[in-house]
Amino acid sequence: MGAFGVQETHGILLREENRSLASSEGLGWRSVFTSIQREQPYEDSYDPRPDHLIILHLDSYVRVDRWLGVSRESRMIAPGGTFMVPGGMDFRVRLNDPLRTIHFYLRHSVLAEVAQELCRGDPDRLELLPRIGEADPLIERLILSVRDELLAANALGEAYVDYVARMMAARLIRNHSADTMRVRPELAAPSDLQRRVGRATEFVQSQLHRSIRLDELAGAVDLSVSQLASLFRRALGQPPHRFIINLRVARARELLATSDLPLAEIALACGFSHQEHMTRIFRREIGLTPAAYRRSIA
């Protein structure tokens, strides 16, 4: 399985009217291709691709029309809503308003690998469902975590993204396939590992405005500090303090992009001790100061 490049996608990112903000092109990621873009209104038809596409809407309420064969659906999609096209399916789409999106492509071979573990019978018979306008909070979190890894471009990128790709595959199989009865009953529920990571994420996000001790985070997921460190190594390939930093930086980027708050207020809201602390972490993680980042996305 080679690197997943933009030429293997439907090519929406390459449209002249669209502005690319970032993509995984050239990073060597093999299990997913991810891009962030500002899309302008358009209408076009696309031939099938073998891999699975999920588009996450980041801002604005926009109307999207989609044709699958002769069947047409029209939806007003809210921020956080998705547009899913399973591999092997052609479609026509009309975007009626501009917006920012993340395109997340999942290799079919990754889905088949996870289906082999989760499902009875032939995994190639698993049928994913097309979606338009539906929100799935876990899929949104997974895609945003890949976006954060893309923008941070740190050394853990590919290993982390491969893990997220398999989490995504499991979610699609469990919640967005036509034959959920084929999922083995003992594997249908989220694993204890997934539940604890989800609880840890929710706890940290709710407490980002302050300093978070590791014993507090461990207590939130009913583990000792050493068990917490082991959980994060197995699930995310990173220690808990790195996980917390990533969430602080992600929240800061969100506020820089969506608000006019002064940098000092953003720093405190995201749990940095002061503006200079945020600037130092920002420069280390994404190669830009917060002010330069805000200017780059203006």
N, C-alpha and C positions, 0 to 999 in steps of 0.2 A: 504494500500500500504506500504509494508515493505521496508527496506533498499535495495538499488540496488547493488548487489554484483557481483564480477568478475565471479562467477559460472553461472550467467545468461547471460553472453556474449558469443560470438562465441569461445572465448578461444585463440585468436591470441596473446594476452598479455602473455599467459602462455607457449607459445612455448619455448623450451629450448634455441634456438639460439637468442631469443630476450632479450634485456636488459631493464627491467622496471626502469624508472626514477622517477615516482610518479604515484599514483592513488588515487581515492576516496574510495577505499576499507577500511571499518572500520570507515568511517566518518559519516555514518548514512544518507547519501543523498538518497532520495527516488525517485526523478523525473528523475535523470540522473546518469549514471556511466561515469566517465572520467578517462583516463589514458594517460600518456606520456611515450613513449618508443623509443628505438633505435631498428629498425627492420632490420633483415638480410634477404637476398634473400631466398625465399621459394616458394613452390607450394602446394596447398591443397584445399580440398573441405569442405564446411561447410553446415550443416543442417540449416533449418529456425529457427529463434528466433522471438518471438512476438514483440520485441522492435526494434527501428529504429537506424541504425548505420551510422554515418558520420565520415570518416577518413580525417583529415586535414594534408596535407604534409607541413612540416616545413622547409625542406632544400633539396637541390639537385634537379636536373631534373632526374626522374627515369621512366623507362618504366614499365607499369603494364598491364597485360593481365587478362581479366575477362570473364568468361563463365556464361551465364544464360541459362540453358538448353543446346541446341545445338548452341546457338548464342554466338559468341566470338567477343570481342572488344579489341583492343590493343591501348594504348595511352601513350604518353610521358607526364607525369604530372609535372607541374612546382611547385615551392614553393607557397603555398596558394591555390593550387588546391585541389579538394575534391574527395572522393570515397564514394558514398552513396548507402546503401543497405536497402530498406524498410523492415519492419518487415514482417514475413511470407514468405520470399523468400530465397531459397537456392542458392548457388553460388560456383564457383570455381575461384581461383585467383592465379596468378603467379607474384611475386615481383622479379624484375630482378636485383635490386641494393639496397644497404643499404641506410637507411634514418631515420630521426626522424619524428615521427608522434604523433598526438593527436587523440585518439579514443573517440568519444562522442556518447553515447547511450542515446536515448530519450525514456522514457516510452510511450508505445502505449496509456495507459490510459490518459496521459497528452495531447497527440495529439487529442484523441477523445473528451476530455473535451473542448479544444479550438475549435475544429471543430463544436461542438454543438453550440457554441456562434457565430461563423463566417459564417457557411454554412446553406443553406436550406436543408431540407430532413434528411435522415439517415446518421449520421457521419461515421458509419461503412462502408459505400459505397465509402468513399473517398480513392482514390488510389494514393499513392506517387510513384514517378518515380525514378528508379535507375539512378545514375549519375556516370560518370567516367571522371575525368580530368577537370571538370568545376569549375570555380572560382566564388564564391558568396561573395562579400566583407562584407555584413552584417553577413552572417553565420560565416565567418572567425573571425570577431570582437567578435561575441558572444562566439565562442569556446575559443578564446584567453582570454576573460574576465573570463570564468570559469577556465581556466588554472591558471590565476593569483590568483583567489580565492583559488584554490587547493593548490598552493604553499605558499600563505600567511597563510592559515588555520586560519583565524580570526573568531571571534564569530558570524559575520553576514553571514557566509558561506552558510548554508542551505537555509535561507530565500532569500538570493540573488540568489542562484542557481535556486530555484524554479521559481523566476521571469524570469530569463534568459531562462529556459526551456519553458515557455509559449511564450516568444518572438520567440524562435526557432520554436516552433510548428506553430505559425502564419506565419512565413516566409516560412516554408515547404509547408503549405497549399496554400499560395498565389502564390508561385513561382515554386514549385516542385511537383505539383500534376497534375493528368491527367484530372481533371474536374474543371478547375478554374471558369467556368461559374456558378458553384453552390455557389461560395462565394458571400455573400450579397453585392450588389453594394456599399451600404453606409459604408461597413467595408473593402472594398478591398484595399483602400489606407492606408498607414501607419497613425496611429493616430497622433494627434498633440503632444501628450506626447512623442511618439517614435521619431518624427521628431526633437523635441527640444533636447532630449537626444543625438540624433545623431549629431546635430549641436554643442552641448556642447562638445562632445567627439572630434570632428574634430578641434574645436577651441583650446582646451587644448593641444591636440597632436601637433598642429602647433606652440604652444607657450611654450612648455615644457622647453626650454632652459633658461627661465627667470621667475621672480616672476610674478604670476598672481593674480590680485586683484579680489575679488568677484564681485565688480560692473562692471568690464570688462567682466567677464564671463556672468553675468546677461544681460549686453547690447548685447552680441553676440547672445543671444537667445530671445531678446526683452522682458525681464522680469525685475521686480524689484528684489533686493537682497532677500527680504522676499519671493517673489514668486518663485525665484530660489531654495531656501531652501525647500519650499514645494514640488516643482517638484522632487527634488532628494530624498526626503523622500518617495514620492509615487512611483517613478519609480525604484529606486535602493536601498531603505532602508538605505541610508547613507547620511550624509551631504556633501555639495560640497567640503569642504577642504579634506575630506577623499577620495573622488573621484579623486581629483588632486594628492594626495599622491600615490594612487594605480597606476595611470598612470605613475607617475615618477618612481616608483619602477619597473613597468613592462618594461619601456624603458631601465632602467639601467640593468635589467636582460638580456634583448635582446642584449645590447652592450657588456656585460660581456661574453655572450655566443658566439658572432659572430665577435668580434674584439679583437685586442691586445692593445687597447687604455689604457693608464695609468688610475688608479682609479681616480685621481684628474680631469682628462679631462672628464671622464664619469660623475662624479658628476656635473660639470658645464654644460655639455651638457643636463643633465636631470633636471636642475633647482634647484639643491641643492646648498646651499650657499658655501659649501666647502666639502672636502672629509670626514671630521669627521662627518659632518651633515648627509651625505649619509650613513656612517657606522652605525650611531645611529638609523636611520630610518630602515635600512635593518635588523639590529639585532632585532629590535622590531617587524617588520612585518613578517619576515620569519625565524627568529631564527639563522641566520648566518651573518657573516660579508661579504661584497662584495668579499674580497679575498678568503674566505672559500667557498663561492658560486661558484666562478670561478673555483676553484680547484675541486669541487664536480662534475662539468659537463664536465671537461676536458676529 
